[in-house]
Amino acid sequence: MYVLAHFNRLRAQVLAAVFLASTASAALAQGNTNDLPPGVVASQGGVQVSLQDIDAYAAKIPEKDRGGFFDSPKRIENVIMGLLLKKQLAAEARAAKLDAEPDVQAQIRQATDDTLARVDLEHFRKNLKLPDFGELAHEYYLSHPDEYIVRGEIDVKHVLVSTKDRSKAEAQSRIDEVEATAKAHPDQFDALLEKYSDDPSKKDNHGLIENATSGKMVERFAKAAEALKKPGDISPVVESSFGYHVLKLISRKPDTKRSFEDVRPALVEKLRNDWIDQQVAEHTGAMRGNKLDASPDLVASLRTRFLPPGAVTPEQAQRAADEAAAKKKAAESAADKNGEAQH
């Protein structure tokens, strides 16, 4: 796996710091680097961790994150010590000839397939011929104008008539009175709020809900606020889980549209990622569409292959229960016939 040159330099510098600086752990600092062959980072228990091993480990980290990941003596220590332990355990397994066991060989082949599948998809992604996403981004921007509208903030005041301590009919009658009075005399809304609203926060905010369509409010409330156009407009009654509301529009800032230059970087990145993901999906989809041969019997056997001894599937349990019920019914029927014969 290829690693960028500047990343190699950074890694080498940080590795040197780990081994030589006072921040290095005792486990690593005590090693004698003069005894190590070229390219070997550390050795322990008869095994070695090389720069190639570090590169292979780094390949599993997104390229953009590798430099930051290795710019930490503690993480480098963890990586090196973890690899050394893994290699010692693997050497122990080989000495015990565990790698010759068929099930272990199958796991090794599967691990190899996992790695090759991953690097194959990485290779496929990196070698795609990319279109001009700048031009595509501009076309998308022009054809989806609503996606780049920044909604102006809408501030409202509201009267809440709760259904917590009164019936819905009582609450409905009370809120209807509020609505009728507010629409006839919008200038009296604050007085209505103080008299009728059950919102406990009114003593602090006087019923004011800022940015009422920001998503913090329940959907019905937000939609009612959105429908108000001019300051002073009064909403119809709105029902929520808290009770009934009547809203008054206090202020409404105009909507604005983000410029293409503002959205261009994120839009290009999104279109690029979406396009690459689509190519990968089509590529792997074509493979999934290849002619498939399977053994129905062996596939079906997997349902019970890994069950512990004596365990049964729900279907087997139901079948046994049905058979027991049938035998019981047959026995009862036979008993009834014998009784009739005796009479």
N, C-alpha and C positions, 0 to 999 in steps of 0.2 A: 504494500500500500504506500502510495506516495505521500510525503509530508513536505510542506512548504519549507523553503530554505530558511526563511526568517524564523519559522517556528523551531527548526532544528537548532539554530543559533541560540534562541531564547531558552530552549530546553537544556542545552549543554551548559549555558551560564547558570541556570537555576540549579541544575544537578551539581555543578561544582560548588555552588553556595551551600547546598545541603550537606555535602561531605566535608567542607572545609570551614564554613562559618560556625560561629558559636551557637547559632539557632538549630544546627543539625542535631538529630536525636543521638543518644548514646549508642544505640544499636548500629547506626550507620557510621557514626564518626569514628568508632573504634576500629573499623576495617583498614587494612593496609592496601591502599590503591596501587602501590608499586608492584604488587604481586599479580595484578589483574592483566589478562591479555588485552590488546587493543580492542576497543568497542564493547568491552564488558563493563557494565555499570556496577554490578555487585555479585558476590557469590556467597553461598552458604550451604553447608551440608552436602557438598559435592555437586551442586547445581549452580547455574549462572543465569543472570538476567542481562541481556544485551540491549544495545540501542534498538536493534530490530524488534526485540520483545516490547520495548516501550512504544515503538512506532505502531506495532500491531494493537497494543492497548489503546493508543491515542486514536487509531482509526475508528474506534467505536464511538468516539466523542464527536459531535458536530464540529466541522472544521472551524467555524467562527468562534467556538468556545474553547478550543484547545489551548491557545496561548494563555487565556485567563485561568484555565484549570491548572496548568502546570506552573503558574506563577505563584506557587504556594509550597514552601518546604514541607509542611505537614502532609499535604496531599501527595507530594512526590514520595515521601517516606512510606505512606500507606500503600501506594501503587507498588513500589519496589518490594516492600516486605510481603505484600500479598502475593506477588508473582513468585517470589522465592519460596513461600510456603506451598503454593500450588505446584510448583515444579518438584519440590521435595516429596509431596504426596504422590505425584504422578510417577516419580522414580521408584517410590516404594511399591506402587501398584504394578509397575513393570517387573520389578524384582520378584514379586509374588505371582507373576504371569497372569495377572488379572486381565491384561489387555488381550489375552488369547481366548477368553471366554466369549462364546457367540453373542450373548446379549450385550456385553461390553463393546464388542466390535460393531454391533448395530448402532449403539449410542454414539460411538466415535464417527461412524459414517454419517449419522444424522447431524452431528455437530459440524462436520465438514460441509455437508449440504447446506446447513444454515448459513455458514460463513460465505460459501460460494454464491448462494442465492442473494445474500445482502450485497456483496461486492458487484454481482452482475447487475442488480438494479441501480447501484450507484454509477456503474460504468454506463448503463443505458441513459440515465439522467444527464450525465456530464457530456455525452456525445450527441445529444439531441441538437438539431439545427433550429435555433430559436428564431421566431419571427420578431418583427419590430414592435415591441410592446409599447413604446412611446406613442406610436401612431394608433395602435389599438386602444390604448388608454384614452386618447383624445376622442376617438369615436365613441367609446363607452360613456365618457363624460357627457358628450353632447346628446346621446340617446337615452340617458337616464338622469335627467335634470333633477328630479325629485329627491334622488339619493343624496344630493349635496346641498339641500336646503337646510339651513340652521333655523329652527323655529324660534321666533321671538318669545321671550318670557311673558307669561300671562299671570297676572296677580289678581286674585279674587278675594272677596269676603264671603263667608257662608254662615247660614243659620242651620244648626243641627237640632232636629227634634228626635230624641232617642226613643227606641222601642224597648229599652232595657227595663224601665220601671212603669211602663204603660202599655196598653194594648195597641196593636197596629191601627185599629180603627180610631182610637183616641189620638195617636200620633198623626195619622193621616188628616184628621180634622184640624189639628193644631197647625200643621205645616201648610195646609190649604189656606188658612187664615193669613199666615205669614206671606205666602206667595201673592195673594190678592192685594194685601196692603202694600207690599213692596213694589208691585207693578203699578199700583195707583199712585204711590208716593215714594219714589226711589230715594228721596232725600231722608226718609225716615228709617232707612235700612239699619243704621247703627243702633237706633233705639229698639228696633225689632230684635236685633241680635242680642242686645243686653237683656231684653225681657224674655225671649223665647229660647235662645240657643242653649243646648245642654252640653256643648263642647267644653270640657274642663279647662282647655288651654286658652279660652277666650279672655281670661283675666290677664294673660301675658301678651297675646297677639291680637286681641280684639277681633277675632274671627278672620284675620288676614292669612291667606295661604299664598305664599310667593311661589312663582314658577309652578303653577298648578298642573301643568301638563308634562312635567319632567319625568314622570314614571313613578314618583313616590306615592302618588294618590291612586286610589282604585280606579279601574277603567271607566266606569260610568261617570264618576266625578270629573275625571280628566276630559272626557268627551263633552260633558256639559260646559266646562270652562272653555274648551276649544270653540264651541259653537257661539260663544258671546263675541260680538264684533266691536261694539262701541262702549267706552267707559260709561257706567251707569246702567247698562243692560242687565236685566234680571232673567235668570234661568227658570225653566219649568221645575217642578219638583223632581228631585233625583233620589232614588232609593239606593242604599248601600247596606252593608252588613251592620253598620252603626245606627241606621235609622233612616230619616228623610232629611234632605238638604235643599236649601234654596241658595243660589249663588248670585253675587253681584260683581260685575266686571269693574275692577279698579284701574288697571292699566294693561295695555297690550303693546309690546314692542314689535316692530315689523320683522317679518322673516328676512333673512339674508342668505345669499348663496355663496358657498366657498368657491374661490377661483380655481381654475385648472392647475395652476402652478402650486397651489397649496396642497392639492390632493394627489398630484402627479406621482411623487415617489411611492406612497403607499398603494396607489392604484396599480402602478406598474408592477410592484412586487406581488400584489394579489393576483393580477392577471397571469403573471409569469408562473407562480406556484400552481394556480388552477390549471393552466395549460399543461405544465409538466405532469401534474397528477393525472390529468386526463389521458396523456400519452402512455403513462405507466399503466393506468387502468385498462386501456385498449390492448396494450402489449400483453399483460398478464391475462386479460380476458380471452385473447386469442388462444393462449395456452390452455386455459380452462375449457375452451371449446373444442380442443382436440378429441378425437375418438376415445371414448372411455370404455374399458373392460373391467368388470368387477365381479367378484364371487359373492352372490347374494347370501349364501350360507355362512361364509366367513365374516361378512359384514354384520350379519345378524348375530353371530356368536360373540361379537364384541360387547354386547349389552350385558352379558353375564361373565365374560372372561376375567374380569378383575374384582368380582364380588367375593367377599370372604366365604369360607366354607360354611355351608348350611344356610346362607342368605338366599332369599328368593326375590324376584322382581314383583312389583305390584300386580302384573298380569298373572304370574304364577300363583300368587296368593289368592287372587280373585277366582282363578280356575279351580283351585283346590276347594275354596269355599262353595263354589257352584256345584262341584261334584259331591261334596258332603251334604249340601242341601238336597240334591237329587236323590242321594241314597236314603236320606232321612224320610223324604216324601214317599219313596218307593216302599220303605219299611212300614210306614204308617198306612199306606194303601193296602199292603199285604195283610197287615193286622186287621184292618177293617173287613177285608174279604173273609178272613178266617172267622171273625166274629159273626158275620152274616151267615156263614155256612153252619156254624154251631147252632144258630137259631132255626 
